[in-house]
Amino acid sequence: MKGILLAATTALLWGILAIALKVALNYFDSYTIVWSRFFVATMVLIAYYTFKKPEMLKVYKRPPLMMIAGAVLLAGNYIGYMQGINYAGPAVTQIIIQTGPVMLGIIGFTVFKEKINLTRAIGFGIATVGFGLFYYHQLNEMISQKEALNKGVLWILGAASSWAGYAFFNKKLVQKHHPQQINLIIFGLPVLLFLPWVDFNLFVQSYEWWVWLLLIALGLNTVVAYGTLSAAFKYTEANKISIVIIMNPVITFIVLELMVWFDIRWFNIDKVSPLAYAGALLVIVGTILAIGLSAKKKH
């Protein structure tokens, strides 16, 4: 039960993340938000290990090339995800980004030589149909914003591809390194990479206190979500964790519907058609079948 609760915490944090990022875009540009998330996450880890385990910081002296590659790919994932939300909105982003786990599954078959069975094959097929159905009907609903939607989807697909690459390197790295030691590089390097695009003038604006709290919370979301996900693998099977995590788009849709119901207007919420919801459901079910239910158990 502890592992499930930890995984549910990650799913909840990722479910509300897309909405929080969309709100932040009212005050900051995409690059500044992404840089701030990595900066806060890195500072939290450095502060913690400076007092608890200073030896963990030695990774900064000579980081492995795979860590550097993983950091670059995660940086690409973050900015692609952010731009996807900017152009296509939270709902579309949360569905299309699920291509990331599907790509990772394909990497597992082709690179790690994992076995594919009928259940997984059916899952990939269902997810593919779901992606097409969701995208097609959202395109019809947002016909006046067709160009923005297409641009957003391209950013999201780039983010998903980057995440799959990051996950590939991370899977190899965790065999030799502590997960949080990896994160010291994975979170830290993008702080330098995005530095030229940060608009520091935004940090001297007279925003309300909750705007600054939101920016800090986005960084803490990165630390806590990845931390609880890593801890969850210690207490329960990987397939159960996968199923819980893949549910995070459902949380996003529920929160968006509640915002409509209570007339909360933090940003414009694009209409989602019933058939698009059906497509979203197919994506989630297909991804669970392809990635979750057939995953090997880990204790």
Order of alpha helices (4+ residues) and beta strands (2+ residues): alpha-alpha-alpha-alpha-alpha-alpha-alpha-alpha-alpha-alpha-alpha-alpha
